[in-house]
Amino acid sequence: HTGPPRAAAAPMAAREGPMGPWRPRPRGFGSQVVVCRAVAVAALALCALHARELDALVARFWEVLRAQAWFRLDSFEPMLSTCCFFVYIGGFAVLDNVLMPAFPVLRGYRIQARDDESAWRHHGRIRGEMLSYVVPLLTLDYFFPRRALPEAPPTAARVVWELFACLFLYDLLFTALHVAWHRVPWLYRCVHAEHHRHTTTRAGDAVRHTVVDGTGDVLCSILALNLARAHPLSRALYDATITYLLTELHSGTDLPWSLANLVPGVFAGPRRHDEHHRVGNAFYGKFFVWTDDALGLTAEKDRTRVSAWLAAAC
């Protein structure tokens, strides 16, 4: 090799993206993460110290909740998810279009250095995609009612465990499906390319799907809930949690309370998913790093072999 020596790889915060260099994290970001971790640890410790009181509170809450007519509806869960998506996407839209222009310091939390929001101001598209998600589920619930609410409440520990288990199972199932979407060319063109319209993401991209793509995503979620045999209260918490995580994942922002910052090395987070949208052939998991790391879906030398195997298996 007679050319100039290759420069060392830049850290993630300073890498070149298609729209220019990624913004470095704002000053004091590390201290903010430490504060968020301290709050999370204190909350968990408080729950552990008062486990009996917390279980009694969960039991009373479940007794009230299962008596509500709206909670007994077969369509409660898809309606809850839809409402949560509207709230979370709307919240990030306010951050992008109102708070960041008013307080430029907040732009430091944005991952890529693109400030033009015009490509994401298509509220009719979001409404249409949400309708394409919820209408088939409402139709299914109407013709095949099946919701049953047990009398026994779950313990707080069971709710937390089932939430974690469902997220992990969903991520495992979705990663396999996601690899197939990318590695089978006609599937990518016909099913998944719409989701990758932009290499820079915003919250609304969480629901930017074709019908087949969105249906596959929802089926992974339903299968995870059924495999875990989750209690209806755990399912409701899962719906509210996963919709936030999906929205945050596509928000294009790196916030100090993101799970990837609170528990690095376990959770993937928006930066890793932003890299997936930027390069398109790595980091297929959404929430956890284990699947991608274990299967070599982050290493260039292993990507083609393992991804092709997974695609063939799917």
Phi, psi and chi 1 to 4 in degrees:
 res  aa     phi    psi   chi1   chi2   chi3   chi4
   1 HIS       -  116.2  178.4   65.7      -      -
   2 THR  -105.8   -4.5   58.1      -      -      -
   3 GLY   -78.4 -176.5      -      -      -      -
   4 PRO   -66.6  152.2   24.6  -34.1      -      -
   5 PRO   -62.9  144.5   22.7  -33.2      -      -
   6 ARG   -70.9  139.6  -67.2 -178.5 -179.9  178.0
   7 ALA   -73.0  148.6      -      -      -      -
   8 ALA   -65.2  149.3      -      -      -      -
   9 ALA   -62.2  135.6      -      -      -      -
  10 ALA   -76.2  153.1      -      -      -      -
  11 PRO   -64.3  158.3   22.3  -32.5      -      -
  12 MET   -55.5  -39.7 -179.1  170.6  -76.7      -
  13 ALA   -67.4  -17.3      -      -      -      -
  14 ALA  -116.7    9.8      -      -      -      -
  15 ARG   -71.3  155.4  -69.8  179.2   63.4  178.4
  16 GLU   -79.5  127.2  -77.4  -76.8  -37.6      -
  17 GLY  -105.1  176.3      -      -      -      -
  18 PRO   -66.6  -23.5   23.7  -32.9      -      -
  19 MET  -101.7   11.4  -53.1  -52.7  -62.0      -
  20 GLY   120.0 -178.6      -      -      -      -
  21 PRO   -66.9  145.1   24.7  -33.4      -      -
  22 TRP   -65.3  144.5  -74.0    2.9      -      -
  23 ARG   -69.6  138.4  -78.2 -169.2  174.0   93.6
  24 PRO   -68.6  155.6   25.7  -33.5      -      -
  25 ARG   -64.1  148.5  -76.5  169.1  167.1  149.4
  26 PRO   -67.6  159.9   23.8  -33.0      -      -
  27 ARG   -60.8  139.5  -68.2 -178.1   59.9 -175.6
  28 GLY    81.6    5.0      -      -      -      -
  29 PHE   -61.3  -42.5 -172.8   84.8      -      -
  30 GLY   -59.8  -40.5      -      -      -      -
  31 SER   -66.6  -36.7  -60.8      -      -      -
  32 GLN   -64.9  -39.7  -64.7  167.6   20.2      -
  33 VAL   -63.6  -42.2  171.3      -      -      -
  34 VAL   -60.4  -42.6  169.6      -      -      -
  35 VAL   -62.7  -44.1  170.4      -      -      -
  36 CYS   -63.3  -40.3  -68.7      -      -      -
  37 ARG   -63.1  -42.5  -75.3  177.5 -175.6  166.0
  38 ALA   -61.9  -41.8      -      -      -      -
  39 VAL   -63.9  -43.4  170.6      -      -      -
  40 ALA   -63.7  -44.1      -      -      -      -
  41 VAL   -65.0  -41.4  169.8      -      -      -
  42 ALA   -63.7  -40.6      -      -      -      -
  43 ALA   -65.3  -42.4      -      -      -      -
  44 LEU   -65.3  -41.1  -69.2  173.2      -      -
  45 ALA   -64.0  -41.4      -      -      -      -
  46 LEU   -62.8  -41.0 -166.5   62.2      -      -
  47 CYS   -65.2  -40.5  -69.5      -      -      -
  48 ALA   -66.2  -39.4      -      -      -      -
  49 LEU   -69.6  -27.1  -70.9  171.9      -      -
  50 HIS  -118.9   43.8  -61.6  -83.0      -      -
  51 ALA   -61.2  -42.3      -      -      -      -
  52 ARG   -65.0  -45.1  -71.3 -174.3  178.6 -179.5
  53 GLU   -62.8  -37.9  -66.7   89.2  -21.8      -
  54 LEU   -67.0  -40.5 -172.9   58.7      -      -
  55 ASP   -62.6  -40.4  -73.8  -17.6      -      -
  56 ALA   -65.0  -38.2      -      -      -      -
  57 LEU   -66.0  -41.2 -175.7   62.6      -      -
  58 VAL   -63.5  -39.5  169.1      -      -      -
  59 ALA   -64.2  -43.2      -      -      -      -
  60 ARG   -66.4  -40.4  -72.6 -163.8  -64.1  -88.5
  61 PHE   -63.4  -41.5  179.6   65.4      -      -
  62 TRP   -64.7  -39.5  174.1 -115.9      -      -
  63 GLU   -61.8  -41.7 -175.5  178.2   -3.7      -
  64 VAL   -70.1  -42.3  172.0      -      -      -
  65 LEU   -66.0  -44.3 -162.6   60.2      -      -
  66 ARG   -71.1  -11.3   68.2 -174.1  -61.5  -88.7
  67 ALA   -87.0   -8.3      -      -      -      -
  68 GLN   -83.9  133.8  -53.0  -55.6  -48.0      -
  69 ALA   -62.7  -39.9      -      -      -      -
  70 TRP   -67.5  -29.1   49.7  -94.9      -      -
  71 PHE   -76.3  -26.0 -173.2   74.9      -      -
  72 ARG   -81.3   -8.1  -63.7 -163.1  -57.6  -91.3
  73 LEU   -62.7  140.9  -69.9  173.6      -      -
  74 ASP   -61.5  -28.9  -80.5   88.4      -      -
  75 SER   -94.1   14.4  -61.2      -      -      -
  76 PHE   -59.7  -45.7  168.9   76.4      -      -
  77 GLU   -66.0  -48.7  -71.4 -175.6   28.5      -
  78 PRO   -63.4  -33.3   15.4  -27.8      -      -
  79 MET   -68.6  -38.9  -67.0  -57.3  -64.2      -
  80 LEU   -62.3  -45.7  173.3   62.5      -      -
  81 SER   -61.5  -42.0  -63.4      -      -      -
  82 THR   -62.9  -46.8  -57.7      -      -      -
  83 CYS   -61.5  -41.5  -68.3      -      -      -
  84 CYS   -63.0  -42.4  -73.1      -      -      -
  85 PHE   -59.6  -45.1  -93.5  129.6      -      -
  86 PHE   -61.6  -41.9  -88.1  115.7      -      -
  87 VAL   -66.4  -48.0  170.3      -      -      -
  88 TYR   -68.5  -45.6  -60.8  148.0      -      -
  89 ILE   -63.2  -40.6  -67.9  172.9      -      -
  90 GLY   -62.9  -38.9      -      -      -      -
  91 GLY   -63.1  -44.0      -      -      -      -
  92 PHE   -70.6  -30.7  -83.1  104.3      -      -
  93 ALA   -64.5  -39.4      -      -      -      -
  94 VAL   -63.4  -42.2  169.7      -      -      -
  95 LEU   -59.4  -45.8  175.8   63.6      -      -
  96 ASP   -70.6  -42.5  -71.5  -27.1      -      -
  97 ASN  -101.9  -15.3  -61.9  -71.0      -      -
  98 VAL  -119.2  -56.6  179.0      -      -      -
  99 LEU   -72.6  -43.1  -63.8 -179.5      -      -
 100 MET   -65.3  -43.0  -76.4 -173.3  179.0      -
 101 PRO   -64.0  -34.1  -24.9   35.4      -      -
 102 ALA   -77.1  -33.9      -      -      -      -
 103 PHE  -127.8   85.6  -54.7   98.1      -      -
 104 PRO   -55.8  -23.1  -25.3   34.6      -      -
 105 VAL   -60.4  -26.6   67.5      -      -      -
 106 LEU   -69.1  -19.2  -65.6  176.7      -      -
 107 ARG   -65.1  -17.6  -70.9 -160.3  174.2  104.4
 108 GLY   -62.9  -20.2      -      -      -      -
 109 TYR   -84.5   -7.9  -65.0  103.6      -      -
 110 ARG   -77.8  139.1 -172.2  166.0  -78.4  165.4
 111 ILE   -75.4  -51.4  -63.2  171.3      -      -
 112 GLN  -102.1  159.0  -69.3 -165.5   25.1      -
 113 ALA   -89.6   44.8      -      -      -      -
 114 ARG  -113.7  126.8  175.8  172.5  179.7  171.0
 115 ASP  -111.8   -7.1  -66.8  -39.7      -      -
 116 ASP   -74.0  119.2 -179.9   14.4      -      -
 117 GLU  -102.3    4.1  -61.6  -64.0  -43.7      -
 118 SER   -62.5  -32.8   58.8      -      -      -
 119 ALA   -68.3  -16.7      -      -      -      -
 120 TRP  -108.8    5.7  -70.2  -86.0      -      -
 121 ARG   -91.5   63.6  -69.8  173.0 -176.1  160.9
 122 HIS  -129.6   73.7  -59.3  -63.9      -      -
 123 HIS   -65.7  -30.3  -54.7  -60.8      -      -
 124 GLY   -63.2  -36.5      -      -      -      -
 125 ARG   -62.4  -44.2  175.6 -168.8   61.6   78.4
 126 ILE   -63.2  -43.5  -66.8  176.6      -      -
 127 ARG   -61.5  -42.4  -72.8 -166.0  -66.8  -91.3
 128 GLY   -63.4  -41.6      -      -      -      -
 129 GLU   -69.9  -34.7  -70.4  175.0  -11.4      -
 130 MET   -67.4  -37.8  -67.8  -54.5  -62.3      -
 131 LEU   -65.2  -39.8  -75.3  173.6      -      -
 132 SER   -66.2  -21.9   69.8      -      -      -
 133 TYR   -80.9  -45.3  155.5   74.1      -      -
 134 VAL   -87.5  -31.8   74.8      -      -      -
 135 VAL   -62.2  -46.7  168.2      -      -      -
 136 PRO   -60.6  -36.7  -23.4   34.5      -      -
 137 LEU   -69.4  -39.7  -67.0  175.5      -      -
 138 LEU   -63.3  -39.8  -66.3  179.0      -      -
 139 THR   -63.8  -44.5  -55.6      -      -      -
 140 LEU   -61.5  -43.4  179.5   66.8      -      -
 141 ASP   -66.2  -32.9  -67.6  -23.1      -      -
 142 TYR   -68.8  -43.5  179.1   79.2      -      -
 143 PHE   -86.7  -21.3  -73.4  104.4      -      -
 144 PHE  -131.1   70.4  -58.8   98.9      -      -
 145 PRO   -64.7  134.0   22.9  -31.6      -      -
 146 ARG  -150.5    3.9   60.5 -158.6  177.3  -80.1
 147 ARG   -74.4  126.5 -174.3  168.5  171.7   80.6
 148 ALA  -129.6  130.2      -      -      -      -
 149 LEU  -109.9  115.6  -58.1  178.6      -      -
 150 PRO   -69.6  153.2   27.1  -34.8      -      -
 151 GLU   -73.3  -37.2  -69.6 -172.0   15.9      -
 152 ALA   -69.8  130.0      -      -      -      -
 153 PRO   -80.6  157.0   31.3  -35.3      -      -
 154 PRO   -84.0  160.9   33.3  -35.2      -      -
 155 THR   -80.3  161.8   62.8      -      -      -
 156 ALA   -62.1  -38.6      -      -      -      -
 157 ALA   -63.7  -39.6      -      -      -      -
 158 ARG   -64.1  -40.9  177.5 -175.5  172.2 -176.5
 159 VAL   -60.7  -45.3  170.6      -      -      -
 160 VAL   -64.8  -44.6  172.7      -      -      -
 161 TRP   -62.2  -45.5  163.1 -111.3      -      -
 162 GLU   -66.5  -35.0  -71.4 -179.7  -15.3      -
 163 LEU   -60.8  -48.7  172.7   62.7      -      -
 164 PHE   -63.4  -44.3 -179.1   86.0      -      -
 165 ALA   -62.5  -42.2      -      -      -      -
 166 CYS   -66.2  -41.4  -70.7      -      -      -
 167 LEU   -63.0  -40.9  -71.0  173.8      -      -
 168 PHE   -67.0  -45.2 -179.7   78.9      -      -
 169 LEU   -64.0  -42.0  -72.5  170.7      -      -
 170 TYR   -58.5  -46.1  164.2   82.2      -      -
 171 ASP   -63.8  -37.7 -157.6   52.3      -      -
 172 LEU   -65.3  -47.4 -166.2   63.7      -      -
 173 LEU   -65.5  -43.8  -65.9  166.4      -      -
 174 PHE   -67.6  -36.1  175.9   80.0      -      -
 175 THR   -59.2  -44.8  -60.3      -      -      -
 176 ALA   -61.5  -44.2      -      -      -      -
 177 LEU   -65.9  -40.2 -177.0   64.0      -      -
 178 HIS   -63.5  -41.1 -162.0 -171.8      -      -
 179 VAL   -61.4  -42.0  169.3      -      -      -
 180 ALA   -62.2  -43.1      -      -      -      -
 181 TRP   -55.9  -39.8  -71.2  157.9      -      -
 182 HIS   -83.9  -36.0  -83.0  -91.9      -      -
 183 ARG   -90.8  -13.2  -69.8  -61.6  172.8  179.2
 184 VAL  -102.2  108.3  179.8      -      -      -
 185 PRO   -54.2  -44.0  -27.6   36.2      -      -
 186 TRP   -71.0  -30.2   67.8  -90.9      -      -
 187 LEU   -66.0  -41.7  -78.0  176.9      -      -
 188 TYR   -62.6  -47.0 -177.9   81.5      -      -
 189 ARG   -63.4  -43.9  -71.1 -166.0  -52.4  -88.9
 190 CYS   -88.0  -25.7  -59.8      -      -      -
 191 VAL  -114.2  -47.7  175.0      -      -      -
 192 HIS  -108.4  -15.1 -163.8   55.2      -      -
 193 ALA   -61.0  -33.2      -      -      -      -
 194 GLU   -58.1  -36.9  172.5   65.8   18.9      -
 195 HIS   -68.1  -23.2 -174.9   63.5      -      -
 196 HIS  -104.8   30.4  -78.0  -93.7      -      -
 197 ARG   -61.0  -36.4  179.2  178.5  -65.5 -174.6
 198 HIS  -116.7  144.1  -56.4  -63.3      -      -
 199 THR   -85.9  -11.4   54.8      -      -      -
 200 THR  -111.2  130.6  -54.3      -      -      -
 201 THR  -106.4  155.7   59.3      -      -      -
 202 ARG  -134.0  170.1  -68.4  -65.7 -177.7  -92.2
 203 ALA   -55.6  -36.9      -      -      -      -
 204 GLY   -62.5  -20.1      -      -      -      -
 205 ASP   -69.5  -12.6  -69.9  -44.4      -      -
 206 ALA   -61.4  -26.8      -      -      -      -
 207 VAL  -117.4   17.1  -65.8      -      -      -
 208 ARG   -84.2   93.5 -175.8 -169.2  -69.3  -83.3
 209 HIS  -139.4  156.9  -64.5  -62.5      -      -
 210 THR   -78.1  167.1   61.8      -      -      -
 211 VAL   -61.3  -42.6  173.2      -      -      -
 212 VAL   -66.5  -42.4  175.4      -      -      -
 213 ASP   -61.1  -49.8 -164.6   -0.8      -      -
 214 GLY   -64.2  -37.7      -      -      -      -
 215 THR   -64.4  -42.0  -60.1      -      -      -
 216 GLY   -61.1  -41.5      -      -      -      -
 217 ASP   -61.4  -47.3 -158.5  -28.8      -      -
 218 VAL   -64.5  -39.8  171.2      -      -      -
 219 LEU   -63.7  -36.9  -71.5  176.4      -      -
 220 CYS   -60.3  -40.7  -72.1      -      -      -
 221 SER   -67.4  -44.8 -163.7      -      -      -
 222 ILE   -63.6  -42.4  -66.8  172.6      -      -
 223 LEU   -64.2  -40.0 -175.6   55.4      -      -
 224 ALA   -62.1  -42.9      -      -      -      -
 225 LEU   -63.8  -40.2  -72.9  166.1      -      -
 226 ASN   -74.6  -35.9  -71.6  -40.3      -      -
 227 LEU   -64.6  -36.7  -73.4  173.5      -      -
 228 ALA   -80.1  -10.6      -      -      -      -
 229 ARG    50.8   50.2  -56.9  178.8   65.9   86.2
 230 ALA   -72.5  143.9      -      -      -      -
 231 HIS   -65.4  147.9 -170.3  -82.8      -      -
 232 PRO   -54.6  -32.7  -28.4   35.2      -      -
 233 LEU   -68.9  -39.2 -174.3   57.9      -      -
 234 SER   -64.7  -38.3  -56.6      -      -      -
 235 ARG   -63.5  -42.3  -66.0  172.5   69.5  104.9
 236 ALA   -64.0  -42.6      -      -      -      -
 237 LEU   -64.7  -38.6 -178.9   60.4      -      -
 238 TYR   -60.8  -44.8  168.0   85.2      -      -
 239 ASP   -59.5  -45.0  -68.0  -25.8      -      -
 240 ALA   -68.4  -33.4      -      -      -      -
 241 THR   -77.4  -47.8  -58.6      -      -      -
 242 ILE   -68.1  -32.6 -165.3  171.9      -      -
 243 THR   -66.3  -36.7   47.7      -      -      -
 244 TYR   -67.3  -45.8  172.4   78.0      -      -
 245 LEU   -61.8  -39.9  -68.0  176.1      -      -
 246 LEU   -65.4  -40.2  -69.6  171.5      -      -
 247 THR   -67.7  -45.6  -53.4      -      -      -
 248 GLU   -62.2  -38.5 -178.4 -165.1   58.3      -
 249 LEU   -58.8  -34.6 -156.1   66.3      -      -
 250 HIS  -101.3    6.1  -66.5   86.7      -      -
 251 SER   -72.5  -18.5   67.5      -      -      -
 252 GLY    74.6   13.3      -      -      -      -
 253 THR  -123.9  149.5   56.2      -      -      -
 254 ASP  -116.0   99.7 -176.2   17.6      -      -
 255 LEU   -97.7  149.2  -58.8  170.1      -      -
 256 PRO   -64.0  -24.4   18.1  -29.9      -      -
 257 TRP   -91.7    6.3   56.6   80.1      -      -
 258 SER   -58.8  141.4  170.8      -      -      -
 259 LEU   -58.8  -30.5  -70.7  175.3      -      -
 260 ALA   -65.7  -28.6      -      -      -      -
 261 ASN   -86.0  -33.2  -67.0  -39.1      -      -
 262 LEU   -72.4  -40.5  -63.8 -177.9      -      -
 263 VAL  -130.7   72.8 -166.9      -      -      -
 264 PRO   -65.1  147.7   24.1  -33.0      -      -
 265 GLY    88.7   -7.7      -      -      -      -
 266 VAL  -117.4  -52.8  174.7      -      -      -
 267 PHE   -98.5  146.7  -65.8   99.6      -      -
 268 ALA   -80.8  -65.6      -      -      -      -
 269 GLY    91.8  173.3      -      -      -      -
 270 PRO   -63.6  -35.5  -23.2   33.9      -      -
 271 ARG   -63.9  -43.0  -80.6 -172.0  175.9  -91.0
 272 ARG   -66.2  -40.0 -166.7  158.3  162.6  140.1
 273 HIS   -72.2  -32.0 -162.2   67.6      -      -
 274 ASP   -61.4  -39.0 -174.2   89.9      -      -
 275 GLU   -64.1  -36.5  179.6   77.7   -8.6      -
 276 HIS   -61.2  -45.2  167.8   72.3      -      -
 277 HIS   -69.4  -26.2  -84.5  -97.4      -      -
 278 ARG   -76.4  -44.4 -165.0  178.3   71.9   84.5
 279 VAL  -102.5  -28.2  -58.2      -      -      -
 280 GLY    81.0   -8.5      -      -      -      -
 281 ASN  -131.9   33.0   60.6   -6.0      -      -
 282 ALA  -157.0  162.7      -      -      -      -
 283 PHE    58.5   67.3  -57.2  119.9      -      -
 284 TYR   -84.6  -24.1  -64.2   95.4      -      -
 285 GLY   -72.2  155.2      -      -      -      -
 286 LYS   -97.2  -49.2  -75.6 -176.0  176.6  177.9
 287 PHE  -106.8  -35.2  -56.1  139.5      -      -
 288 PHE  -115.0  152.7  -63.2   94.4      -      -
 289 VAL   -89.4  -15.7  -56.5      -      -      -
 290 TRP   -62.6  -44.9  -59.2  -32.6      -      -
 291 THR   -64.2  -48.9  -51.5      -      -      -
 292 ASP   -61.2  -44.9  -76.5  -30.8      -      -
 293 ASP   -68.0  -41.4  -67.5  -12.0      -      -
 294 ALA   -68.8  -34.9      -      -      -      -
 295 LEU   -94.5    3.6  -65.1  176.4      -      -
 296 GLY    70.7   29.0      -      -      -      -
 297 LEU   -85.8   13.9  -62.1  175.8      -      -
 298 THR  -117.3  -15.1   62.0      -      -      -
 299 ALA   -98.6  129.3      -      -      -      -
 300 GLU   -58.5  -39.3 -173.0   67.6   42.2      -
 301 LYS   -70.2  -23.6   62.9 -179.4 -179.9  179.8
 302 ASP  -104.0   -9.9  -68.4  -26.8      -      -
 303 ARG   -59.6  -51.7 -100.1 -178.1 -137.8  153.4
 304 THR   -63.6  -46.0  -57.1      -      -      -
 305 ARG   -63.8  -53.7  175.6  174.7   56.4   81.3
 306 VAL   -70.8  -40.1  179.7      -      -      -
 307 SER   -63.7  -40.4  -60.8      -      -      -
 308 ALA   -63.5  -38.7      -      -      -      -
 309 TRP   -62.9  -44.6 -179.6   85.3      -      -
 310 LEU   -65.5  -41.7  -80.6  175.9      -      -
 311 ALA   -62.0  -41.9      -      -      -      -
 312 ALA   -64.7  -39.4      -      -      -      -
 313 ALA   -62.9  -42.0      -      -      -      -
 314 CYS   -63.9      -  -67.4      -      -      -
